[in-house]
């Protein structure tokens, strides 16, 4: 048998073997799990199209100013040092757990002063328990643009914890009040660019699923 015939026979057998191996692997592979259906939260995060995505996770009340400051710093220094534009970024600050009330407007803080007393949040101006959401007015560390209005004008959005809001409403209602009515009141009094989410921890998970980098704001 000539060398050419032997070579053709070998190549033919190799091709048949490769096809058989591929078929066997395909038959033995575990089925791929179906992707979970999306929901409104997935749609919210998925609709943010900036290339650079990050979520700042604020759990203690003291972390809320840091979350706003970090959002400001990312926008400023990536622009100053790397030449990015505002629209290149998708930034979410998540107010959850004890930081949740920073997602409410001044009216809520004024009506329910026990919020600040419970969280031990003092107004930087008066040095007394806050009766306003001071991040809507004052600058963090006196840095220009480092407050809620300053970052919302540059596209930063906020996730506000629904689970904590429900719990806060029950505390405010006490034994005789209408917790559901108070919860609705809180939900309808959110800061600009804010979305009430089922729970802050859920928002953090969905953000990472959508490709957002995670940063704990302390």
C-alpha positions as CSV (number, residue, x, y, z in Angstrom):
1,X,0.0,0.0,0.0
2,X,1.4,3.4,-1.0
3,X,2.3,6.1,1.6
4,X,-0.4,8.4,0.2
5,X,-3.1,5.8,0.6
6,X,-2.0,5.1,4.2
7,X,-2.1,8.8,5.0
8,X,-5.6,9.2,3.5
9,X,-6.8,6.3,5.5
10,X,-5.4,7.7,8.7
11,X,-6.9,11.1,8.1
12,X,-10.3,9.6,7.4
13,X,-10.3,7.5,10.6
14,X,-9.2,10.6,12.6
15,X,-12.1,12.6,11.2
16,X,-14.6,9.8,12.0
17,X,-13.2,9.5,15.5
18,X,-13.4,13.3,16.1
19,X,-17.0,13.4,15.0
20,X,-17.9,10.4,17.3
21,X,-16.2,12.1,20.2
22,X,-18.1,15.3,19.6
23,X,-21.4,13.5,19.5
24,X,-20.6,11.5,22.7
25,X,-19.7,14.7,24.5
26,X,-22.9,16.4,23.4
27,X,-25.0,13.5,24.5
28,X,-23.3,13.3,27.9
29,X,-23.3,17.1,28.7
30,X,-25.6,18.3,31.4
31,X,-28.5,20.4,30.1
32,X,-28.0,24.2,30.4
33,X,-30.3,25.7,33.0
34,X,-32.8,28.1,31.5
35,X,-32.2,31.8,32.3
36,X,-34.6,33.2,34.9
37,X,-37.2,35.5,33.4
38,X,-36.4,39.2,33.8
39,X,-38.5,41.6,35.9
40,X,-38.9,45.3,36.4
41,X,-35.7,45.5,38.4
42,X,-33.7,43.7,35.8
43,X,-35.2,46.1,33.2
44,X,-34.2,49.1,35.3
45,X,-30.5,48.1,35.6
46,X,-30.4,46.7,32.0
47,X,-31.6,50.1,30.7
48,X,-28.6,51.9,32.0
49,X,-26.2,51.9,29.1
50,X,-23.1,53.6,30.4
51,X,-19.9,51.6,29.8
52,X,-18.6,52.0,33.3
53,X,-21.2,50.7,35.8
54,X,-21.0,50.7,39.6
55,X,-23.3,50.4,42.6
56,X,-22.4,52.0,45.9
57,X,-23.9,50.0,48.8
58,X,-24.8,52.2,51.8
59,X,-26.1,50.2,54.8
60,X,-25.4,52.2,58.0
61,X,-26.7,55.8,58.1
62,X,-23.2,57.1,58.2
63,X,-22.5,55.5,54.8
64,X,-25.0,57.6,52.9
65,X,-22.8,60.7,52.6
66,X,-19.9,58.4,51.5
67,X,-22.0,56.8,48.8
68,X,-22.9,60.2,47.4
69,X,-19.3,61.4,47.7
70,X,-17.9,58.2,46.0
71,X,-20.4,58.8,43.1
72,X,-19.2,62.4,42.7
73,X,-15.5,61.4,42.9
74,X,-15.9,58.7,40.2
75,X,-17.6,61.1,37.8
76,X,-15.0,63.9,38.5
77,X,-11.8,62.0,38.5
78,X,-12.5,59.6,35.7
79,X,-13.4,62.7,33.6
80,X,-10.4,64.8,34.8
81,X,-7.8,62.0,34.5
82,X,-9.2,59.7,31.9
83,X,-11.3,61.9,29.7
84,X,-14.6,60.1,30.2
85,X,-18.0,61.8,29.7
86,X,-20.9,61.7,32.1
87,X,-22.9,59.5,29.8
88,X,-20.1,56.9,29.8
89,X,-21.1,56.1,33.4
90,X,-24.0,54.3,35.0
91,X,-24.0,54.9,38.7
92,X,-26.5,53.7,41.4
93,X,-26.3,54.6,45.1
94,X,-28.2,52.1,47.1
95,X,-29.7,53.4,50.4
96,X,-30.6,50.3,52.4
97,X,-30.9,49.2,56.0
98,X,-30.3,52.2,58.3
99,X,-29.3,54.5,55.4
100,X,-32.7,54.0,53.8
101,X,-34.3,57.3,55.1
102,X,-31.8,59.3,53.0
103,X,-33.9,58.2,50.1
104,X,-36.9,60.2,51.5
105,X,-37.6,63.9,51.0
106,X,-37.4,66.7,53.6
107,X,-41.1,66.4,54.3
108,X,-40.7,63.0,55.7
109,X,-37.8,64.0,58.0
110,X,-39.8,67.0,59.2
111,X,-43.0,65.0,59.9
112,X,-41.2,62.1,61.6
113,X,-38.3,63.5,63.7
114,X,-38.0,60.1,65.4
115,X,-36.3,58.9,62.2
116,X,-33.2,61.0,62.9
117,X,-33.4,60.2,66.6
118,X,-33.5,56.5,65.9
119,X,-30.6,56.6,63.5
120,X,-28.6,59.2,65.4
121,X,-28.4,61.5,62.4
122,X,-27.5,65.1,63.2
123,X,-27.9,68.0,60.9
124,X,-24.4,69.4,60.1
125,X,-25.9,72.9,60.3
126,X,-27.7,72.7,63.7
127,X,-25.7,69.8,65.3
128,X,-29.1,68.5,66.4
129,X,-31.2,65.5,65.2
130,X,-32.0,66.2,61.6
131,X,-35.4,67.4,60.6
132,X,-34.5,67.4,56.9
133,X,-32.6,65.3,54.5
134,X,-29.4,67.3,54.7
135,X,-27.8,65.5,51.7
136,X,-30.4,67.4,49.5
137,X,-28.9,70.7,50.6
138,X,-25.4,70.6,52.1
139,X,-22.2,69.4,50.5
140,X,-20.3,66.3,51.8
141,X,-17.0,67.6,53.2
142,X,-17.7,70.9,51.5
143,X,-16.8,69.5,48.1
144,X,-18.6,71.2,45.2
145,X,-21.2,69.0,43.6
146,X,-21.0,66.3,46.4
147,X,-24.6,66.2,47.4
148,X,-27.8,64.5,46.0
149,X,-28.7,67.4,43.6
150,X,-25.1,67.6,42.4
151,X,-24.9,63.9,41.4
152,X,-28.4,63.5,40.1
153,X,-27.7,66.3,37.5
154,X,-25.0,64.0,36.2
155,X,-27.2,60.9,35.9
156,X,-26.7,59.1,39.2
157,X,-29.7,57.1,40.3
158,X,-30.7,55.8,43.7
159,X,-32.2,52.5,44.9
160,X,-34.2,52.8,48.2
161,X,-34.9,49.7,50.3
162,X,-38.5,48.6,50.3
163,X,-38.0,46.1,53.1
164,X,-36.5,48.7,55.4
165,X,-39.2,51.2,54.4
166,X,-41.8,48.7,55.5
167,X,-40.0,48.1,58.8
168,X,-39.6,51.9,59.4
169,X,-43.3,52.4,58.7
170,X,-44.2,49.9,61.4
171,X,-42.0,51.6,63.9
172,X,-43.5,55.0,63.1
173,X,-47.0,53.6,63.3
174,X,-46.5,52.0,66.7
175,X,-49.4,49.9,68.0
176,X,-52.2,52.2,67.0
177,X,-51.1,53.8,63.7
178,X,-51.7,52.7,60.1
179,X,-48.3,51.2,59.0
180,X,-49.5,50.5,55.5
181,X,-50.6,54.1,55.0
182,X,-47.2,55.4,56.4
183,X,-45.4,52.9,54.1
184,X,-47.3,54.3,51.1
185,X,-46.5,57.9,52.3
186,X,-42.7,57.1,52.4
187,X,-42.8,55.3,49.1
188,X,-44.4,58.4,47.5
189,X,-41.9,60.8,48.9
190,X,-38.6,59.7,47.3
191,X,-35.7,62.0,46.4
192,X,-35.1,62.7,42.6
193,X,-33.8,59.8,40.5
194,X,-34.8,57.3,43.1
195,X,-36.6,53.9,42.7
196,X,-38.1,51.9,45.6
197,X,-36.9,48.4,45.3
198,X,-38.1,45.2,47.0
199,X,-35.0,45.2,49.2
200,X,-31.6,46.8,49.0
201,X,-29.9,43.4,49.0
202,X,-31.9,42.4,46.0
203,X,-30.9,45.6,44.2
204,X,-27.3,44.9,44.9
205,X,-27.6,41.4,43.6
206,X,-29.4,42.4,40.4
207,X,-27.0,45.2,39.8
208,X,-24.1,42.7,39.8
209,X,-26.1,40.4,37.5
210,X,-26.4,43.4,35.1
211,X,-22.6,43.9,35.1
212,X,-22.3,46.6,37.8
213,X,-19.1,46.7,39.9
214,X,-19.9,46.5,43.6
215,X,-18.5,48.9,46.2
216,X,-19.4,48.9,49.9
217,X,-19.7,52.5,51.1
218,X,-19.2,51.6,54.7
